[in-house]
Amino acid sequence: MASSSMLNGAESLTLIRKIAPKGLGFTGSELSGRCFPKMTVVSYGKISKSRKTLGGVRCSSSSLSSSRPSSQPRFIQHKKEAFWFYRFLSIVYDHVINPGHWTEDMRDDALEPADLSDRNMIVVDVGGGTGFTTLGIVKHVDAKNVTILDQSPHQLAKAKEKEALKDCKIIEGDAEDLPFRTDYADRYVSAGSIEYWPDPQRGIKEAYRVLKLGGKACLIGPVYPTFWLSRFFADVWMLFPKEEEYIEWFTKAGFKNVQLKRIGPKWYRGVRRHGLIMGCSVTGVKPASGDSPLKLGPKEEDVEKPVNSFTFFLRFILGITAAAYYVLVPIYMWIKDLIFPKGMPI
Ligand SMILES: C[S@@+](CC[C@H](N)C(=O)[O-])C[C@H]1O[C@@H](n2cnc3c(N)ncnc32)[C@H](O)[C@@H]1O
């Protein structure tokens, strides 16, 4: 696909960038600049040790995601809010969200690094929702070997209606606390779900745990905007990680050969300044059996835990209002693509 490029992280973590970096303090959003930047190799492993913040997000030694700066409230990046968000969104999800942000072309492009090379592979699709990504997985793997897990029974109900998924196992569960044994799966796939996890590092650590030795995780997710208005709405709505955050989460969880591939709808012509809800596909290989070497404290949020109704309601309304902006962005980009002559920047 023309709009994708690959960032490679080898044993020692690397980001690949073709523009001259502003030292190592560049922000991932610069990587998501006006057009896909030209890449050159920047060693990243040495920086992360000395740096306490990553592009404005404060990092703790245990989890990058554990603190939420007040400038980035991310109202729907909470379990209860995500549950209710999908209670309603599930009704129109396949018809409204995917056509603008997550097309079949993008899905196949994003799954390519997952290396689904054997029909007998055991695959878990975490945050699998209505099964849109799973439909891409079952092209390569027998459906009976695939488990779709999601926190939303309403999203899963839509997956259950799909003929091609009728042999998949479909279960409710939490990405941060997976109901699979250690060393279970050959492939872990998660598309467009990390943005709702209150603690993404914990989810990626779980990905590591459930994979077999040599197994591969493929996590597809948003990228942070650089345009100020898009950044504002992104931060009010949910988590749009920076590219180096994904790589750092994977590396901290213990993955090797961490790679990041950029994806995007065709009509964006590579423009990433508004951020993309499906902006990259990150992969990593599990180098040793057993649990992740990363130690984390107890889980902070559970959908079962009672929350203050007023706080919940306020977060929910503000969050979905901000989300509406991201329904408009792809329409705007699509119209721009029609108006501006091909080959010119849009
Ligand atoms: C944008 S949808 C993506 C669905 C599907 N993967 C696809 O490609 O169309 C995000 C999904 O993540 C699920 N989700 C959010 N937080 C989750 C969590 N903590 N554990 C499991 N699923 C979660 C939501 O319920 C929703 O179905």
The ligand as a MOL file (V3000), in Angstrom:
LIG
                    3D

  0  0  0     0  0            999 V3000
M  V30 BEGIN CTAB
M  V30 COUNTS 27 29 0 0 0
M  V30 BEGIN ATOM
M  V30 1 C -12.5170 0.3050 17.4700 0
M  V30 2 S -13.1550 -1.2230 18.0790 0 CHG=1
M  V30 3 C -12.1900 -2.3410 17.1450 0
M  V30 4 C -12.9080 -3.6350 16.9100 0
M  V30 5 C -12.2020 -4.5930 15.9610 0
M  V30 6 N -10.9030 -4.9800 16.4550 0
M  V30 7 C -12.0840 -4.0500 14.5610 0
M  V30 8 O -10.9930 -4.1260 14.0100 0
M  V30 9 O -13.0590 -3.5540 14.0020 0 CHG=-1
M  V30 10 C -12.4310 -1.3280 19.6920 0
M  V30 11 C -12.8870 -2.5310 20.4940 0
M  V30 12 O -12.0700 -2.6340 21.6650 0
M  V30 13 C -12.9130 -3.0950 22.7080 0
M  V30 14 N -12.2690 -2.8110 23.9930 0
M  V30 15 C -12.0650 -1.6010 24.5650 0
M  V30 16 N -11.4530 -1.7600 25.7520 0
M  V30 17 C -11.2490 -3.0830 25.9290 0
M  V30 18 C -10.6840 -3.8700 26.9620 0
M  V30 19 N -10.1450 -3.3150 28.0490 0
M  V30 20 N -10.6550 -5.2040 26.8090 0
M  V30 21 C -11.1930 -5.7900 25.6960 0
M  V30 22 N -11.7570 -5.1020 24.7030 0
M  V30 23 C -11.7850 -3.7670 24.7980 0
M  V30 24 C -14.2170 -2.3600 22.4710 0
M  V30 25 O -15.2910 -2.9610 23.1340 0
M  V30 26 C -14.3290 -2.4170 20.9690 0
M  V30 27 O -15.0540 -3.5190 20.5210 0
M  V30 END ATOM
M  V30 BEGIN BOND
M  V30 1 1 1 2
M  V30 2 1 2 3
M  V30 3 1 2 10
M  V30 4 1 3 4
M  V30 5 1 4 5
M  V30 6 1 5 6
M  V30 7 1 5 7
M  V30 8 2 7 8
M  V30 9 1 7 9
M  V30 10 1 10 11
M  V30 11 1 11 12
M  V30 12 1 11 26
M  V30 13 1 12 13
M  V30 14 1 13 14
M  V30 15 1 13 24
M  V30 16 1 14 15
M  V30 17 1 14 23
M  V30 18 2 15 16
M  V30 19 1 16 17
M  V30 20 1 17 18
M  V30 21 2 17 23
M  V30 22 1 18 19
M  V30 23 2 18 20
M  V30 24 1 20 21
M  V30 25 2 21 22
M  V30 26 1 22 23
M  V30 27 1 24 25
M  V30 28 1 24 26
M  V30 29 1 26 27
M  V30 END BOND
M  V30 END CTAB
M  END
